[in-house]
Amino acid sequence: MDPYFSELQNAKKSKVAHNGWVMGHNCMEDFGYVGWHYLRRTINIWGDCIKLRYGSCPADSPYLWQHMTQYVQDLASVADGFRLDNTHSTPIHVAEYLLQQARSKNKNLFVMAELFTSSAELDGMFCRRLNLNAMVRELQNRGDTKSLGDYFHRLTC
């Protein structure tokens, strides 16, 4: 079982919380800030990544926003596309900002997102706000497949 928290091997021995996803959680709320998911152990943890605290704007965590902006711009300058893993667990305002920054370096960047929303309406909202080229939906989260097909006939993702 993956641990919920780890200690980094740095001089400060920083403590970090691992990222993951919460079944049935409102994907428009950051589970790291809303609810008691870490204490109740309701998160399906990924042991290979950590949850970053961006806040609501760059002023809330200037170093992190600057570092990640540089990171996505560097990637966009050498890659033709991004696959956004578990897109719905990243605060959408963060994803919007970082994708804008990446596209400032590569206007033809192909962006595919993995979404577990089980909602055609939410998937469409992510497609519009993030200007996605494609999306991946897990079979277990197909939910409203018929309405998804109908919805995408009306929406260019």
C-alpha positions in Angstrom: 0.0 0.0 0.0 1.4 3.4 -1.0 2.0 5.8 1.8 -0.1 9.0 1.9 2.9 11.1 3.0 6.7 10.9 2.4 9.8 12.6 3.4 12.0 14.1 0.6 15.7 13.4 0.6 16.6 17.1 0.7 18.4 19.2 3.3 15.1 20.2 5.0 13.7 16.7 4.9 10.5 18.2 3.6 7.3 16.3 4.2 4.9 15.9 1.2 1.5 14.5 0.5 1.1 12.1 -2.4 -1.4 12.9 -5.2 -4.2 10.6 -6.3 -7.9 10.7 -6.8 -11.1 10.3 -4.7 -13.9 8.2 -6.1 -17.1 10.3 -6.5 -15.5 13.6 -5.4 -16.5 16.8 -7.2 -13.7 17.3 -9.7 -14.1 21.0 -9.5 -13.0 21.1 -5.9 -9.4 20.4 -5.0 -9.5 17.4 -2.6 -6.4 18.6 -0.9 -8.2 21.7 0.4 -11.8 20.4 0.6 -12.8 17.6 3.0 -10.7 15.4 5.2 -9.6 12.9 2.5 -6.0 12.5 3.7 -7.1 11.9 7.3 -10.0 9.6 6.4 -7.7 7.8 3.9 -10.3 8.1 1.1 -7.7 8.9 -1.6 -6.5 6.3 -4.1 -2.9 7.2 -3.8 -0.2 7.4 -6.5 3.1 6.8 -4.7 5.1 8.3 -7.6 3.8 11.9 -7.4 3.0 14.5 -4.9 0.2 17.0 -4.5 1.3 20.5 -5.2 -0.3 23.5 -3.4 -0.7 26.2 -6.1 -3.3 28.3 -4.3 -5.8 30.4 -6.3 -3.3 32.5 -8.2 0.5 32.9 -8.8 0.8 35.3 -5.8 -0.2 32.5 -3.5 2.9 30.4 -4.4 5.2 32.5 -6.7 8.1 30.0 -6.8 5.9 27.0 -7.7 4.0 28.9 -10.5 7.3 30.3 -11.9 9.0 26.9 -11.7 6.1 25.1 -13.4 5.7 27.8 -16.0 9.3 27.4 -17.0 8.9 23.6 -16.9 5.9 23.5 -19.3 7.5 26.1 -21.6 10.7 24.0 -21.8 8.6 20.9 -22.6 6.5 22.6 -25.2 9.6 23.8 -27.0 10.8 20.2 -27.6 7.6 18.2 -27.6 4.7 18.2 -30.1 2.1 17.3 -27.5 1.1 16.7 -23.9 -1.0 14.0 -22.3 -2.6 15.3 -19.1 -2.9 12.5 -16.7 -5.9 12.6 -14.3 -6.7 16.1 -15.6 -9.7 16.5 -13.3 -7.5 16.4 -10.2 -5.5 19.5 -11.1 -7.3 22.7 -10.3 -8.7 23.9 -13.6 -7.4 27.5 -13.2 -3.9 26.0 -12.8 -4.2 23.8 -15.9 -5.6 26.8 -17.9 -2.7 29.0 -17.0 0.0 26.4 -17.6 -1.4 25.4 -20.9 -1.5 29.0 -22.0 2.1 29.3 -21.0 3.0 26.1 -22.9 1.1 27.3 -26.0 3.0 30.6 -25.9 6.1 28.5 -26.9 4.3 26.1 -29.2 1.1 27.3 -30.7 0.4 23.9 -32.4 0.8 21.9 -29.1 -1.5 18.8 -29.2 -3.1 18.3 -25.8 -4.9 15.1 -24.8 -6.5 14.8 -21.4 -7.5 11.8 -19.3 -10.8 12.5 -17.5 -12.7 10.4 -14.9 -15.7 12.7 -14.6 -18.5 10.3 -15.8 -20.2 13.4 -17.2 -20.4 14.6 -20.7 -21.1 18.1 -19.5 -18.0 18.2 -17.3 -15.9 16.7 -20.1 -17.2 19.3 -22.5 -16.3 22.0 -20.0 -12.8 20.7 -19.7 -12.5 20.5 -23.5 -13.6 24.1 -23.9 -11.7 25.7 -21.0 -8.4 23.8 -21.7 -8.8 23.9 -25.5 -8.2 20.1 -25.7 -7.5 18.3 -28.9 -8.5 14.9 -27.6 -9.6 13.1 -24.4 -9.3 9.6 -22.9 -12.1 8.3 -20.7 -11.7 5.1 -18.7 -14.2 2.4 -19.5 -15.3 2.2 -15.8 -16.1 5.9 -16.0 -18.1 5.8 -19.2 -21.2 6.8 -17.3 -23.3 8.7 -19.8 -21.8 7.3 -23.0 -24.9 8.0 -25.1 -25.1 11.6 -24.0 -21.3 11.9 -24.4 -21.7 11.0 -28.1 -24.6 13.4 -28.6 -22.7 16.1 -26.8 -19.6 15.8 -28.9 -21.6 16.0 -32.1 -22.3 19.6 -31.0 -18.9 20.4 -29.6 -15.5 20.5 -31.3 -13.1 19.4 -28.7 
